[in-house]
């Protein structure tokens, strides 16, 4: 009898638990409570300080129209769920804007005036049936001066960046005057036709044009005026007068962002190296214009390239392409806090020139100790680089921030200004990178078109750090926490450490075995008198020695293959453990909780 009662209470408790759970979800979906707990490390779903600042500083009323075909989306759960998130987030914006945002939801019916209205603004629908009905899922935002911002179609896969997308729109409609950025470069970074964007290598500059007034400066400019930020990009061939103008702009307190490069890997550009020797001396920077290899942060590329007979590297290490990770990114600086991966392409090295200088030198990106520097000519063969890699233990910087005061390095220059500055009066505000390639789109993003709009799928934080720098230097840094909390690459730090340890061991073992193999092959060649492909008369003892050498070659090659197979051994083992946990442990725990909790509730109820 007791067993029957226990089973009855257990079943009743289980059914009640399920009903309560389903009822709670139904009520939340219908009422659309905008509540929740944000467990993400970057607080992705918590309104950022930047958003709150933008909303509190709205000067003129804005109107936001959320275009959503609610009835036609009933059978599309992914759009339904994302629509609830969008509607809830905009409602929070309205509350924080204190009456400065008018919010309206438009539900276009097929062949209605509302459908004509949203299509006129460029909101695009996609067909869902044979009758020609379209689902619309976009946004129209306007201000009192008829400026308009459109989202043709909300991409559910970009839900993590929804807050930034909406805050960008509010900011653009509210900000009347844009900061002016002057770009000094001889590299073709803009489309010849302003109405036809490149949407290619320099999509970053095109996107920044939404927030800043971009002016491309003459490469032979002799003075820089009326700009809020000077960007010097890969100054391969620059005259003394232009370099002097850059230095004087800096000493006058001009905010400056510099990209130099020892090896510019752009195929159609002949000037491969760039520097600003005099300006860098003014900034107290020692620029190593050789390519820096980093064995602990090398980029891993998939390849089938043969290394030697019967061996191959499934994962090739690009030692001259450092992927700068969290531990080597200065997390104390606003421009880099929260970033986790910056991918560089054959960078040079930066170091402090003189300790007694009055400039301040702050590292932003740095190398590990497992480094080596090579000339341009020596970085052409990635396999040779691996086999000859011999770390020096020197730590280089890849990006630095310079402040303090500085003295001019052009005191003896014959074409000085009449109002020449010999010493800066205000603190310098300069950031220098030792690589120019890393902002080119192929190295950090995939650019594609989606329903007429440009979609950027990021694989690293390259674009974010440059955007952060420009925001800080132009006085609008509210977007930094927005960008940093939706950084595209959140790595498994345990896996990173395993990779670094495996690669250090791999590089050392491969180099040792390769040298042993080369030495053995040379002994065979010496024994046969250099006539490898000819019939050579050898004594019995020489034949035995030759057979021993050949056995050594086979054994060494076998060891090489084993080393390469073991490269990812620990990583694969960790991956298998994680798969087992995800596949079996979590579901088992949930099942146990589903039965244990109602059972315990029943016991407590009977005891009471």
DAKA-V315538 format. One line per field, one symbol per residue. phi: phi as a letter, one per 20 degrees, with the letter a starting at -180 (. if undefined). A space follows every 50 residues. Layout:
phi=???
//
This chain:
phi=.fffffffffffffffffffffffffffffemfecrdeeffdlgddgeff ffffffdfecgccddeebefffdgecgffgffffffffffffffffflne cedbdddfegmdffffffffeofddcfcbfenfdedbbbcccdfdmfccc dfafegfdffdfgffffgfffffeeedefdddddadefdcfgdgecfflc fdfgffffffdceeceeffdgdacclcebddddlffccffffffffffff fenffccccdbfbeedgecfeecbacgffffgemdeeeecfeecfecffd dfbcffebgmcbefceeefedfdfegfddfeeegfcfnecbdedcleecc bfecfefefdccfdcceeeecbdcfgfedfdffffffdfcgeneedddbc ddcmdbdfddfdffdfffdgeebfedffbcccdebdffefggebbddbec lndedddedbegfffffffffffencdfffffffecgfddeefffgffff fffffffffffffffffffffffffffemmefedfdecffffffffffff ffffffffffffffffgdfffffffffffffffdffgfffffffefffff ffffffff
//
